[in-house]
């Protein structure tokens, strides 16, 4: 069995915010019970591979019915992370996350005016992030690149770099249902972000997308699932125990089963799972197969359906040489 991580949606799509672009809007909300969580973690920890990681995501996993489940995860020998809008963070929760060794991804799309698609959440989110800093929680900043901020890569990057203690950023393209960016916009954002970062921060600020490319240049493999050949790196556990192969593909036709009644091994042997994991490279269009950057993007995440190809091409054409220089320096030890 190949290794994989779990994305646990302890509250389904339930959330205290109503972000304009959120693709969870049509997903099912509800609270996972302790039996389902323990069954999930017991089954996962008994699998025959050593490195195991779980991510609590939502909706908002710090909703009261979800936050109560985090302590259960602390009982298990897995790497633990949490994605949150940070607005419900408290001293008590932050202290618990720190003692449990959680990695937290806190969502913030830039300064106040560029964060507007997240409603009136800016002050509460910043307050929550300050609590993470106060208690020494290891955290990243997550940025959804949407119509609201796509034209301001430098402003977004400098704001995050200069106002928060973390040196780990993630930039994620908006996939809708609203405020979706196009390929030209995505390429412009990435080029602007890269140019700002490469000036003086390449060795001090981690941008996940850039790190993945450098990892491939240095080690031979990427760290982003969207840059790999197949979609088999994660499984999603919904609040009722239903299992799906990807959080962007939670649909009835891709339901693999339920952890209460079936094992991970049984579900991964099903034709629907095997077909899904193999489909990415099998159905790439001809233009992708001829692209000089296919070795890096692998056709992008299937959810984008090659809609961002123009942007990826522009970014790789602009940045790959400098990323190779950075990789060469790392390999030579300077």
N, C-alpha and C positions, 0 to 999 in steps of 0.2 A: 504493500500500500504506500502510495506517495504521501509525503507530509502535506498538511494543509492547516490553515488557521480557521477559527470560528468567529463569525460576527453574530453576536447575540443581541436580538432586539427585544429586550426585557419588557418594553412597554409598547411594542409595535410601532405605530406611527404617532402615538400620543405625544403632544408637545405643548408647552406653555406659550410658544410663539407661533406665528402664522406667516412665515417668511414667503415672500411673493413668488420665489422661484422653486420652492421645495417640491421635489418629485415624490415625496412620501404622502402627498395630499390624499391620494386615492388608496393608500394602503390601510390595513386593518389595525386599529388601536386595541389595546387590552393589556392586562397585567400577566406576566409569567408567574406561575406559582413556584414555591420552593421545590416541590417534587420534580417539576419539569427541569428546573435549573440543575438540580443535583443529578438527575438522570443524564442530562446532557454532559455535565462535567465529568461524571464517573465514566461514561462511555468514551469520552474523548481522551481522558488520562490513561485509559487502558489500551490505547492504540499503540502499535509497535513502531513508533518513531520518537526520537528524544526531544526535539525542540517543538514545544507546543505554545500557542498564543491565542488569547481570546480578546475580542474587542466588544465592549458594550456600546451599542449605538441605538438610535431611536428612529423617529421621534427624539425625545429628550430623556435619556436614561436617568437623569437626576430628579425626574418627577418622583414624588414620595413613594409610589408603589414600585418604582424601579430602583431607587437609591437603597432601599432596604435589602436588595439582593446582592449588592456589591460585597458585603461582608462575607457572604457565603463563598464567593469566588476567592477570597483571601485564604480559604482553607485548602486550596488546590495548588499543586506545583506547576503552574503555568505562568507565562508572561502575560501581564494584564494591561489593557489600555482602555480608554474611555473617550468617546467623542461627545462633546457637550457644547451648548451655546453659552455656558458659564453663568447664566443669569440667576440660577438657583443655587449657586455655590455658597456654602457657609463655612465658618471657621471649623466646625465639627467635621464636615465632609472633607474639607481640604486636609485637615490633620489626619483623617483616616486614610485618604488616598496616599499621603506621604508615607505613613507607616506601613502601608501595604505594598509600596513600590510600584504604584500605578503610573503609567505614562498617559497624560491627558492631552487630547487634541481640543483646543478651544477655538471656536469659530469667530472670526472677526474679519470683515471684508475691507478694512482700511479705516481711514479717519471718518468722523461722524457723517459727513455728507455723502461719502462713498459707501457707507454701510446701510443706506436708507431702505434697501429691499428687505432688511431684517427687522423692519418696524422700528419702534421706539426702544430698541434694546441696547443701544450703544453704551450708555452709562452703566447699566446693570452688568453687561458683559465685561467691561473694563474693571468694574469692582470685583467681579468674580475672578478675573485673571490676577488681580492684585492679591487676592487671598491665596491663590496657588503659589505666587511668588513668596508671600509671607511665610508659608508653611514649607517651603522648599520642595514643592511638587515638580517633578520633571514634566515639562509640557511643551507642546508645539502650538503654533498658530496656523489655523486653517482658513484659507481664503477661497471663496467661490468667485470665480471670474465671470461676471455677468455684464449685461448692458450698462449697469450702473458704474462699474469701475474699470472696464476693459481698456478705456482710453487713457488710463492714468497709472501705468505700471510703476513708474518711478516714485510717484507720490505714495502709492500703497506700500511699496517696499521700504522706503525711507521711514514712513510712519511706524511700521512694525519694528524695524531695526532699531530705531532711535528711542522708542518709548516703552519697550518691554525687555525683560531680561533674557528671554529665550533666544537662542540662535538657530532655531529650527523652524522653517516655514514650509507649508504645503500650499500649492496653488492648483485649484481644481476647476476645470472648465464647467460652466453651467450647462446642464443637460435638460433643463426645463422642468415643468411644462411651459414656463414663461421666461422671458428675458434671456433666451438662448443666444449665444454668440456664434458668429460664422467663422469660417476658416481664416479669412483675411484679418479679422479682429483678433483671433487667437494668435496668429503669427505675429502681429504687431505687438501684442502684449508680451509674448515670450521674448521677442527681440529686445524690447525696452527693458524688461526685467533683467535679462541676461547682461545687457550693457551696464546697467546700474550695479549689478552684483560683481561682475568681473573686474571692475575698476580697482577694488581694494578688499573685497569681502570673500573671495573665493576660498580662502583657507580658514575663515572665521565664521561664516554664516552657511548653514546647511539648507539648501533648497532641494526638496526631495526629488523633483524631476531631474535636475541637473546631476544630483548625486547618483541617480540610477544610470545615467549615461556614462559617467565616469567609472562607475562600478563595472559596467560592461567593457569599457576600454582597458581597465586595469586587470579585472578578475575573469572576464569572459562571460559574465552573466549580469542582467539588470536586476534591480530591486523593486521595480514597479510591475505589478501583474499585467498592466496594459501593454508592456514592452516585451512580453513573453509569447511563446508560440501557442499556448493553450490556456483555457480558462478553467484551471483546476486547482487554484491556490487557496481558495476560501470556500467555506460553506456558510450559509445563512440559517440561523435558528430563529424562527418567529416566536412570538410570545406563547403560542399554543403548542410549541414543539415541532411544528412543520419545518421541513428542511428544503432549501432551495440552493441551486449552484452559484448564485450571484445576487447581490443586493439590487442590481439594476435589472434583474430578470426574475422578480418575484411575481409569477403568474401561474394560474392553475395548470397550464400544460407543462410547466417545469417543476412542479412540486414532486420531490423525490420520495416523500414519505413523512413519517413522524417518529421522532426519537423515542417516544414512549413505547412504541410497538415494534420498531425495526432498528437494526444496528447501522452504524455508518457504513460498514463493509457491504451490507446488503443493498443499501441505497446506491452506493457507488458502482455496483455491478449492473444497475438497471440501464437499459438501452437509452433512456432519455438523458441520463447523466453522461454516458459515453459519447452520445451524439453531440451534446452541448459542448463538452470539453474539446472535441476534435473539430468543431465547426469553424473556428476562427481562421485557421490557415487554409482549410479545405475550400472555403468559399470566398477567398480573397479575389477581388476583380483583377483583370489583367494589368491595369495601370499600376496597381500596387506591386505586382510581381516584377514589374520592370523598373520600379523606383530605386534609385541608388541608396535611399535611406531605409529601405525595408529591413535591413539587418538591425536597425535601432528601434524603429517604431512598431514593427511587426503588424502593420495594418491598423494600429491604434486599438483602443477598447471597442469591442463590437457595438456597444450602445451608440457610438458616434457614427457608425455606418459610413466611414470615410469622409464625413462632412467637413472635417477639419484638416484634410490632407494639404490644402494650399498653405495653411498656417504652419503645419509641421515641416513642410518642404522649405519654407522661408526660414524658419528657425534653425533647422539643421544646416542649411547652406550658410547661414550667417555665423553660427556658433561652433560647429563641430571642430574646426581647426583649433580654436582656442581651448576647447575642452580636451582635445588630444594633447595639446601642450601641457595642460594641467595634469592629465593622466601620466604623461611621460615624466613630469617632475615628481609625482608621487612614487612612481616605480623606481626612480633613481634616488629617492630619499631626500629631495629638496623641494 
